[in-house]
Amino acid sequence: MTIEDRVEALERRVRALEDHVAILNLLARYGPTVDAGASAAAAALFTGSGAYDVGGMWRADGREALTALFDGETHQSLIRTGSAHVTTAPAIEVDGDTARAVAHSFVLLRAEDGYRVWRASANHWRLHRTPQGWRIAERYNRELDGSAESRAILARAVTEGA
């Protein structure tokens, strides 16, 4: 192996690490951003045509619809109560300028005696590299209610790598 081959291999490995860190940071920004009520900033975490399928209850396509979802009464009542949108460390699979990630997420809600889990979900993200960096092309989540559908999302981390 020549020095040029070694440098090229090292560059590929560094790029892969940088992609993983950028995706981790992107997904980690979601919770604090929506809990702060920064709806437009939360929508900007998605591509311009990005979509969020929220448990089969709502689907928002595009940044305008995403902003409206985050500005909507359901979400606003959560943050007025005191909420924490928390995502666990995702399993990430990068393929060039696209990626997939799978993780659990929890919405914690303030109660009189502390916090309670309001919702626990399985999540699958499709991500795209854009000129502004990695963005969410689609987030699909389902409540962990024992259904085959919610388990299938998590199984993607095992069967597909993410």
Beta strands, then each sheet from edge to edge (+ up, - down):
strand 1: 46-54
strand 2: 58-61
strand 3: 83-87
strand 4: 91-95
strand 5: 98-111
strand 6: 114-130
strand 7: 133-143
sheet 1: 2+ 1- 7- 6+ 5- 3+
sheet 2: 2+ 1- 7- 6+ 5- 4+
end
